[in-house]
Amino acid sequence: MAVDLTMKNKRNDSEKSTNLCQSVCFEYQEDILKALKECESCWRHPVHFMPSQLVPRQTALELIRGKCTKQLYRRTTKHLAIYLLDVFLCNHYIPEERLELVALTCLSLACKIEENDPDIPSLTMLNSFSSEPYKRADYMAIEMTVLNFFRWHITIPTAATFLEVYALHCVDEEDFALPEVSIATGLFDEVFDKVNAASLDFLDGTLSKNEMANVKPSLLAAACVSAARCAQPNIRAWSNRLTTVTGYEYSEVHDVCTTLVTGKLPTSPTTSFVPKLGKKRSLSETGYQSTSDVGSESDSADCSFTSAAGSSYDDMLNSTCDTGIVRETKKQKLHEC
């Protein structure tokens, strides 16, 4: 019963913050997108999977997906966690017995960036996600290895981040012959909800498409909106407003959009496509919400990765066992921006 009430409160908090985030998005939209695209250009790592990594990657992906769904984590949390996992996996040899630990550590780091303090998983909760209990030192060692690899730059925008802005403009009045009538009859809201839900479905589907891993997040999010619009009759695949908001012409979005709606790389322009729309979903919070370094007294004893009393963070790391993870030095390194 207590768990149900907690989940209900999380839903209510999310719904309350949606209106605030939407208003902030509209007011500072240009500045937000400019900052996100700069970060996208400077700090995104390329992803190159080896054939032997595909099965372990799918296993870890489903673990993160499942826990994000169960805990009602934000979509941006899920996508950031999987991005961190993908890049780290491509650049390291990770023993099979350590893969679950790495996946949960990436999820914890993503939660620290995207979630509010009360929703950041504690050590106890992380171990409830895993098949075996891990020590705090184990999580700390992997966390430091991941952070050092990324040079502590993990506030990296994903396609989910861009889509939260783009979705606000997924449908506009120019898409209707009689805008006033469409708004008055509720048709505008109905189509808006369907396009928004479909774009989120397309976005989540990209997580399982390895060929999408290196598509620019801003472009991928735009293509998801375009693909969702293709699912609606009598609406063009793109609009002037979307060109203004995203900075992409439809010619730039077309190939990725076609890949999404056909499930394969494009060979010819797609004329029509009607996918099955998912359930209605509400927009989640926009952008990154940094969490405070200072937690409440009740949380400090069990908060994930906090140092033990009387010892420093480095001392805790030095006392732990080897992570068993080896850096693949021949992998492509981060481009210096």
N, C-alpha and C positions, 0 to 999 in steps of 0.2 A: 504494500500500500504506500509506504514511504517512497519507494522508488518511482511509483506511478506519479505521485505528487511532484517529485523532483523533475521528472521529465515534462510534466504539464507546465511547471514554472519556467523551464527552459524554453518551451514553445512560446509562452506568453512574453517572456523577455525578448525573444527573437522578433516577435511580431511588433512589439513596442519600438524596438530599435530600428525596424525597417523604415518607418516613416521618417525618422530623424536622418538616417543614412541617405535616403532618397533626396531629401531637401538639401543636405550637404553636398551630395553628388551634383545636383543641378547647379548650385551656386558656385562651386569650385571645380566644375567638371574639366575645364580646359587645363587648369593647373595640375589636377590629379593625373590626367592621362599623359601629360607631358612628362611628369616625374616618373610615372610607371614605365613609359617607353624608354626613357633614359636608363633606368635600372635594367630593363629588359635587354638593352643593347650592351651594357657594360658587364653584367654579372651572370648572364645565362651560360651554362656549360653545355657543350654538345653531348648527345647521348648516342653511344654506339654499342649495341648489345652483341655479345658473342652468342652463337647458337646454344652453347651449354648453359647460358644464363636465362634463357627464355622461360623454362619451366620453374626454376626457383623464383624468378621475378613474378610470375603469375601467382604463385603461392603466397608470396609476401604482399602482393597487390590485393588479393582477396582478404587477407588478414586485416589490412588497413581499412579497406572498404567496409568490411563487416563491423569493425569496432566503431568507425565513424557513424555508421547508420544506427547502431545500437545506442550510442551515447549522444546522438543528435548533434554531432560536431558540424561545424559549418562546411560548406562545400569547398571554400578556400583552404580550410585545414586539410581536407582529404587530398586535394590536388597538390598542395605544397609538400605534404608528407611523401606522396608517391614520387614527386619530382626529386626530392632529396634522396630517396631510396634509389631511384634510377641512376642518377649521376654517381652516387657513391658505389653502387653495384658495378657500374661499368668501369670504374677505375681501381677496383680492388678485387682481390681474391677473398671471398668470404666462405669459410667452411659451412657446410649445410647446417651443422648444429648451432651456428651463431647467426644464421639468417633471421630467425624470429626475433632475436635480441636487437639486431640492427633495425629491423622494420619497426619495432615498438619504440626504439629510440628516435627514429625519424618522425614517428607520429607524435611523440612527446615534444620534440623541438617545434614541430608545426603548431601544436596546441599553444605553446608558449608565445608564438608570434600572433596567431589568429584568434585564440579564445580568451575569454575573460578569466581572471584568476581562479574563481571557484571551479571552473571546468577543466583546468589543467590536471591531467591524471597524476595521482600520487603513486608512490612505489607499490602500495598494496593493490591499487587498481591496475597498474601495468602488469603486475604478476597475475592478476585475475584474467587478463587477456591472453597470457602465455600458457604453453603446455607444461612448463616447469617453472618453479620460482627462481628468480635471479636476485643476486645481492645488489645493494645500492652501488657498490664499487663497480660492478659489472656495467650497469647503466652509465655511470659516470665516465668510465674509461671509453666506452663506445661514443658517448656524447662528445667528449673532447676530441676524439679521433675525427668524428664527422665535422665538428666546428673548425678544427684546424685545417682540414682538407678544403673547406669552403672559405677559409680565411675569415671566418666569423660573419660572412655576408650571406645570410640565409633569408633575409626579407626580400625575396625575389618574387616578382609578380608572376602568377600563372594565368592560364587562360580563364580560370574561374574568376580571378580578380578583374580582368578586363570585361568579362561578360556581365558582371554586376552593374557596370556603367552602361554598356551597350544595350542591355535588356530594357533599360528605361526608355529606349528609343526604338524598340524592335518594331513598333507599329506607330504610325502617326496619321494625322488627319488627311494627308495627301493620298493615302491608300484607299480612300473612300470617295465615291462620286458625290455623295451627299453627306458630308461630315456631320452636320448638325443633326440630321435624322439618325445617323449611326450612333451618335453619342446619346441622343434622347431615348432610343429604343434599347440601349444596352449592347448593341452589336459590337461597338468599338471595344468595350471592356472584354467581351467574350473572345473576340479575335486576339486581342492583346494577351490575355491569359493563355490561350492555346499556343501562340507563337513563343511566348516566354517559357512555357513548360516544355515545348518541343526543343527549344534551343538548349535548355538544361539537360534534356535527355541525350541530345547529340553530344554535348560536352562530356558527360559522364561516359558515353560510349567510346570516346577517343582514348580513354585510359588503357583500354585493351588493344588499341591499334598501335603497334610498335612504330609504324611509319609516320605517325603523328608526333612522335616524341621530339623531333627537331624542327617542327613548324613553329614559327614565332607565336607566342601566346596571344599577342594582340591580333594577329591575322587569324589564328585558329578560332578565337572567340567571335570574330566578325563572320567567319565562315559558318559557324554554328547558327548564328542569327539568320544568315541567308538561307541555310538549309531548312530551318524551321519555317521561314516565309514561303519556301517552295511547297511546303505541305498544305498551305492554305490556298483554296481556290480564289481566283480573281485578285491576287496580290502579287506584285512583281517581286522578284528575288532580292531586289535592292532598292534603296530610296535615296533621294538627295540628302535627307537628314542624316542617314547612316554614313554617307560619304563624308559629311561635315564632321560628325562625331568621331568616327573611327579613323579618318584620314586615309581610307582605302577606297579606290574605285572598284566597281564590280569586276572589272577585268583582272584585278589582283586577287580577288576573293574566289573567282569562278572555279579554278582547278581544285582547291581544297574543299569547296562546297560540293562539287561533283563527287569527290572521293567519299565525302560523308554520306551522301544520299544513295550512292551506288555500291559502296563498300569496296571499291577498287579504284585504282588510279584511272583518271579520265582518258578516254580515247576519242570521244566526240562529245559535243555539248548535250547536256541532259534536257529533254523537253518537258518532262513531267515526273513527279514523284509524290506519292502520298503515303508517308510512314504512319505507323500507329502512334498516336500521341499518348504520352504518359499522363499520370495523374497531375492535377493542379498543384503547383508548389508556390510558395511565397518567396520573394526576393530575400536573400540573406544580407548581412552587413557588408558594407562596401569598404574596401581598402584594408589596411593592416591596423590592428589594435595591439600596441605593445603592452606587455604586462609589467607590472611593478616588480622590482627586485626584492621588495620587502613583503613578505607574506604575513598572515595573521599568526598569532602565537599558537593557536590550535592546529594550524596546518604545518608548522615548521618541523614537527617531529616526524611527519610522514610525507612531507613534500618531496617530489621526485628530485633526485640528484643533489639534495642539500648535504653539506658536509656534516660529519659527525662532530659532536661537541668536543672542543679542545684540539681539533686538528684542522689544518688548512685544506683547501681544495687539492692543491698539488700533493700534499702528504697522502691524502686518500687515494689519489691516482697512483702514486708510487708504490703503495702497499698492495695494489690489486694485481691479479694475474695477467698474463699476456692476453690481448684480445683475440689472437689467432687470425687477425686480418692483415693481409699483405698488400701494400700499395703496388699497383701495376704501373711502373714508371714509364712504360712505352705508350701508355694511352695519351690521347690528345689532351693538352693542358688548356687551362682557361686563357682565353685571349685577353691581353691586357688592354683596358680601355683608357 
